[in-house]
Amino acid sequence: SPLLDGNGDSLYLDFRSVDEFMGGTINRLVESIDDFLSGDGLNDFIAGNFLDSGEYLVIDPAILSPDTEIYDGHDMLTKSTLSIESIALSGLDTFTALDLLNAAGQYTLSNSLKLKRLTIRVKMKAVMQASSLSNAVIVAESEPIEEIFIVEISLN
């Protein structure tokens, strides 16, 4: 249930005056966080704790979805699957600006950040084999063909 004032009306936190209510504590806390995150503090922290030696944050795609297979098709030519093997992010240690928790209105906070670059690298696997359907155009007993390839998107 919502927080109510003495008259039974909903009580909302006014972000523009919250610092007055807390005696400047919120402002000092946000300034301390900004000081830590400014310069190379945040970049060094991310590089030292989350990135591998190639400066990538490697993500297991299973944490995003239990089924990493994004295509499974079977027609009169082939039986094919396409799956995501891994996802890697680079550039997470290139922050040039970080501005957090700014009161944009009474009930709205604004945040902004800037990166020099961001690269998303997705390692994928495609598996194709001859169709096993009764109306198959090509009838063959052969091993599936597997291809591993990388899709990379860079934003600068």
C-alpha positions as CSV (number, residue, x, y, z in Angstrom):
1,S,0.0,0.0,0.0
2,P,1.2,3.6,-0.7
3,L,2.7,5.8,2.0
4,L,0.1,8.3,3.2
5,D,0.3,11.7,4.9
6,G,-1.8,12.8,7.8
7,N,-4.8,13.6,5.5
8,G,-4.8,10.2,3.9
9,D,-3.3,11.5,0.7
10,S,-0.5,9.6,-1.1
11,L,2.9,10.9,0.0
12,Y,5.6,11.2,-2.7
13,L,9.2,12.0,-2.3
14,D,10.1,15.3,-3.9
15,F,13.6,14.8,-5.3
16,R,14.1,18.6,-5.6
17,S,13.8,19.1,-1.9
18,V,15.0,15.7,-0.5
19,D,18.4,17.2,0.3
20,E,16.8,19.9,2.5
21,F,14.9,17.1,4.4
22,M,18.1,15.1,4.9
23,G,20.2,18.1,6.0
24,G,22.6,17.9,3.0
25,T,23.4,14.2,3.5
26,I,22.1,13.0,0.1
27,N,24.1,15.7,-1.7
28,R,27.3,14.8,0.1
29,L,26.8,11.1,-0.6
30,V,26.2,11.7,-4.3
31,E,29.3,14.0,-4.5
32,S,31.4,11.3,-2.8
33,I,30.2,8.7,-5.3
34,D,30.8,11.2,-8.2
35,D,34.4,11.8,-6.9
36,F,35.1,8.1,-6.8
37,L,33.7,7.5,-10.3
38,S,35.2,10.5,-11.9
39,G,38.6,10.4,-13.7
40,D,39.8,6.8,-14.1
41,G,38.4,5.5,-10.8
42,L,35.4,3.7,-12.4
43,N,37.4,2.6,-15.5
44,D,40.2,1.1,-13.3
45,F,37.6,-0.6,-11.1
46,I,35.8,-2.2,-14.1
47,A,39.0,-3.2,-15.8
48,G,40.5,-4.7,-12.6
49,N,37.3,-6.6,-11.5
50,F,35.2,-7.5,-14.5
51,L,37.2,-7.6,-17.8
52,D,39.4,-10.5,-19.0
53,S,42.9,-10.0,-20.4
54,G,41.4,-9.0,-23.8
55,E,39.4,-6.2,-22.1
56,Y,36.1,-8.0,-22.6
57,L,33.3,-8.8,-20.2
58,V,32.3,-12.3,-21.4
59,I,28.7,-13.2,-20.7
60,D,27.2,-16.7,-20.7
61,P,24.1,-16.4,-22.9
62,A,22.3,-18.9,-20.7
63,I,21.9,-16.2,-18.1
64,L,19.9,-14.1,-20.6
65,S,17.8,-17.1,-21.7
66,P,17.9,-20.8,-20.9
67,D,17.5,-21.6,-24.6
68,T,20.5,-20.2,-26.5
69,E,19.2,-21.6,-29.8
70,I,17.7,-18.8,-31.8
71,Y,16.7,-20.7,-34.9
72,D,15.7,-24.3,-35.5
73,G,14.3,-25.1,-38.9
74,H,13.6,-28.2,-41.0
75,D,12.5,-28.0,-44.6
76,M,12.8,-30.1,-47.7
77,L,16.4,-29.0,-48.2
78,T,18.1,-28.8,-44.8
79,K,17.7,-29.2,-41.1
80,S,19.4,-26.1,-39.6
81,T,20.0,-24.6,-36.2
82,L,21.6,-21.3,-35.1
83,S,22.7,-20.8,-31.5
84,I,24.5,-18.2,-29.4
85,E,27.8,-19.6,-27.9
86,S,28.9,-16.5,-26.1
87,I,28.5,-12.7,-25.7
88,A,31.4,-10.3,-25.0
89,L,31.3,-6.6,-24.3
90,S,34.3,-4.4,-24.8
91,G,34.7,-0.7,-24.0
92,L,33.1,-0.9,-20.5
93,D,36.3,0.7,-19.2
94,T,36.1,3.8,-21.4
95,F,33.7,6.0,-19.4
96,T,34.3,9.7,-20.2
97,A,31.3,11.1,-18.3
98,L,29.0,9.8,-15.6
99,D,26.3,12.0,-14.0
100,L,24.1,10.2,-11.6
101,L,20.9,11.0,-9.5
102,N,20.1,14.5,-10.7
103,A,16.6,15.7,-9.9
104,A,15.0,16.4,-13.2
105,G,11.6,17.1,-11.6
106,Q,9.8,16.6,-8.4
107,Y,9.4,12.8,-9.0
108,T,12.0,12.1,-11.7
109,L,15.8,11.4,-11.5
110,S,18.1,11.8,-14.4
111,N,21.2,9.8,-15.1
112,S,23.7,10.1,-18.0
113,L,26.8,8.3,-19.0
114,K,29.2,8.5,-22.0
115,L,31.6,5.9,-23.3
116,K,34.4,6.4,-25.8
117,R,33.3,3.1,-27.5
118,L,31.3,0.0,-26.9
119,T,31.7,-3.2,-28.8
120,I,29.4,-6.2,-28.7
121,R,30.8,-9.5,-29.9
122,V,28.4,-12.5,-30.3
123,K,30.0,-15.9,-31.1
124,M,27.4,-18.0,-32.9
125,K,27.2,-21.6,-34.2
126,A,25.3,-22.7,-37.3
127,V,24.6,-26.4,-37.9
128,M,23.3,-27.7,-41.2
129,Q,22.5,-31.2,-42.4
130,A,20.5,-32.7,-45.2
131,S,16.8,-32.9,-44.6
132,S,15.3,-36.1,-43.2
133,L,11.8,-35.3,-44.2
134,S,10.0,-37.7,-46.5
135,N,9.7,-35.0,-49.3
136,A,13.5,-34.1,-49.1
137,V,15.1,-32.8,-52.3
138,I,18.5,-34.2,-51.3
139,V,18.6,-37.7,-49.8
140,A,21.9,-38.2,-48.1
141,E,23.4,-39.7,-45.0
142,S,26.1,-37.2,-44.0
143,E,27.6,-35.6,-41.0
144,P,26.2,-32.2,-40.0
145,I,28.3,-29.2,-41.1
146,E,29.1,-26.8,-38.2
147,E,30.3,-23.3,-38.6
148,I,31.4,-21.0,-35.8
149,F,31.3,-17.3,-36.7
150,I,31.4,-13.9,-34.9
151,V,29.0,-11.0,-35.3
152,E,30.6,-7.8,-34.0
153,I,28.9,-4.4,-33.6
154,S,31.0,-1.4,-32.6
155,L,29.7,2.0,-31.5
156,N,32.1,4.9,-31.4
